[in-house]
Amino acid sequence: MLNKKEKNNYLKTIECLKSFKDMNTLVGRLPIEEDKALLSYFDYINENKSDNSLKRAYRERIIALIKIKGISYYRICKDNSTNNGNFHAFIKGAYDKLSTEKCEQIYNYLL
């Protein structure tokens, strides 16, 4: 558990990290434990960015196919064992509501 001062320092550090575009500007300047944490942080951010790009592409295609085929959201969710609320949120742009695998499954279903 962090005390209030440690927590504030940690949050300030995280905010500073958001402004760095290239991890190479920081890696090697910190103790090894912090370098490992920093590399993990950048891997996580980069993975989520690429994952969201793929989900965004699936979303656009899914919306287009729904318009073409006229299938209801309810039918899509029922046939693909998908939570209706999560699917609606995904269609509105909440990419974290569906996994990439689920997006692919729905896309293939609509083809």
N, C-alpha and C positions, 0 to 999 in steps of 0.2 A: 504494500500500500504506500502510496506517495502522500507526503504531507502537502499542504496547500501551496507552499513556495515551490516545491519540487514539481508539482503538477503544473503550475503556471510556467515554470521554465521549460518543461517538456512541451507544453502547448505552443509556446513562443518558437521553440525549435522546429516543430512541425509546420508552423506557419511560414517560417523562413524557407523550409524545404520546398514548399509549394512554388516558390518563385524561381527555383533553379530548373533550367531546361535540360542541362546535361549533368549527369551524375559524376562525370569525370572531374568536374570542378571541385567536388567535395571529397571523393574517395581518396584515401591515402593521407588526408590531413587530420583524420580522427583516429583515436585508438582502434585497434582491430575489432573489438566488440561492436563499437559504433559503426565501423565500416560495414560489418556484416549486416547489421540492422538496416543501414542505409541502402545497401544493395537489394535487400529483401523488399524494402519500401518501393524502390524504383521498379523492380520486377513486377510488384503487385499493381502499381499504377499503369505500367505499360501493358500488362496483360488485360486489365480492365478496359483500357482504351481500344485495343484491338478487338476484344470481345464485343464491346458496344458497337463498334463499326460493323461487325458481322451481323449483330442483332438488328441494327438499323436497316441494313440491306434486306434482311429477312422480313422485317416489319413492312417495308415499302412494297415488297413483292406480295406479301400476304394480303395487304390492303387491296392491291390491284386485283388479285385473284378473287377476293371476296366480292368485289364489285362486278367482276365478269361473271362469276358463277352464281351469285345471289344466295350464297349459303349464309344462314344466320350464325351469329356468334355462339348462340346456345348449342346449335348442332355441332359446330367445330369443337367446342369444349367437351360436349358429351362424347363424341366419337374419339376424342384424343385424350380422355381422362385428364382434362386440364381445369384448374380452378377458374370459374367464370370471372370473378373479380380480378384475378391476376391477369387474365387475358385482356380484359377491358383496359386495365392500367397499362399493359404493354402496348396496346394499340394507340393509347394516348401519349406514349413516349417514355414510360417507366421501364427501361430496358432490364432492370434488375429483377423484374417480376417473373420472367421466364428464363429458363436455361437455354443455352445455344442448342442443345440437343432437342429440347421441346420445340423451339422455333423451327428447326429443321424438320421435325416430325409433322408439324402443322403445315409447313410449306409443301412437303411431299404429299400430304393428304389432299391438299387443294389442287395439286397438279392434275 
